[in-house]
Amino acid sequence: MATAVTVDKDRKYQSEVNDHSKRIMTEYYDQLARAAKGGEPSGFLMISGNCVEILRAFDMHPVFPEVNALQLAIRKQSLPMILKAEQMGYSSDNCAYVKADVGMLMSGGYGPQGTIPYPSLVVCNYVGCNVYVKWFEHIAEFCKAPLYLLDIPFLREGDAPGQDDITYVVRQLEELIATCSRITGKPFDIDKLREVLALSARAEDGWSRAKELCKVKPAPFDAYFDSINMMGPINVLRGTTQAAGFFAFAVEAFEALAAQHKGPLAEERFRTVVEGPPPYPYYRNFRNLFSAWGAVAVNSTYSTVGGLWEWGFRHDPRRPLESIAEQMLVENLTNRSLTARYQQIRRYVEEWEADALVIHSIKSCRLCSAGQGDMREYFTRELGVPTLLVESDLEDPRYSSEAQMKNRIDAFFESLEHRKFLRKGTGGDA
């Protein structure tokens, strides 16, 4: 049975950092509501490998359909939208993000009471997932908005794109800039873009430092569940003073917690690395299943879906378009090969000294779930890393069984606890 592990409600990271994140994300949605009412220009983007800085240089409000979809799931409002999309003809096997967003879009007024603006421009920055191409084509058709499709070459091998790839993407960014200028009626200001990129780099510095602090024992925050709260500022608000200020504040708080040897739980018993998105319809309950065992994620792949900032990449105001192209090509999770994901996870396990790998496989996401069975076998048999694989969905509540998931999680940590006990009894590390 799981040993009761309580969460200290007075932890600074909970009361202040998470509240700060929620506050600035609320302000973001308030801005969208004003933009919708005032007819201000907006651009739709995906999270992974996005070029939000270019939109900000033209004062276009960035809108992220996948974030809007997960907000529905968190609020347990996704299923009616999914069913509406399926009634329109979308398959049950389609990405649940797509169906929730399309269902909301076709329900009369985008967002709660029409508080999210329709796009002035749809920017499909195709990175890794070909489902996004059709999704954004549909959005453009439904909203009668112009579509710009950025073609990002897949990272074939190695960790660095070739100069030809960078040049290829930069030329497309120049076309996108001309499109934004035409839609907004504003000339392109390279100095303004540099200012935006400098703010992005400040936020990326803070994100990287926060993730690095999770090497401390105990980790000052959960680098899966708490990182998801931080993904709003780093992905949605990147390039703003709000995001840069948030991460300065977060780092200060986490450094204080690390110095005091405090973490998100009263006791950190297991350190995990987590692969895959969470089940947003059951987000709190999913976290509680791990907290009950004193399991804290010290790193996660999903938190890097927008960028691998902790490995040193920064947007560079001195090379504005080139650095944006590099981020889109290589510095994000979804444009990397499966073997590159293996290397990323292995580095996390080794450098962050994790006890186990947890894989959450997503029923409706082929990009995230493809190959995860082989991944479990590789880490378990080849590297000797205890690995748990559980399955549900990030958006559709019909594909989740909390009782079944609890049984598998409990059995895994019981085994892990027994393994630790045996190692301690034979003089190994506890």
Secondary structure, DSSP 8 states (H G I E B T S, - for coil): --------TT-HIIIIIIHHHHHHHHHHHHHHHHHHHHT--EEE--STT--HHHHHHTT-EEE-HHHHHHHHHHTT-HHHHHHHHHHHT--TTS-HHHHHHHHHHTTSSSSGGG-S---SEEEEEE-S-THHHHHHHHHHHHHT--EEEEE-----SSSS--HHHHHHHHHHHHHHHHHHHHHH-----HHHHHHHHHHHHHHHHHHHHHHHHTTSSS-SS-TTHHHHHHHIIIIISTTSHHHHHHHHHHHHHHHHHHHTT--SSS---EEEEEES---GGGHHHHHHHHHTTTEEEEEESGGGSS--GGGT----TTSHHHHHHHHHHTSSGGGS-HHHHHHHHHHHHHHTT-SEEEEEEETT-HHHHTTHHHHHHIIIIIS---EEEEEE-SS-GGG--HHHHHHHHHHHHHHHHHHHHHHHHTTS--
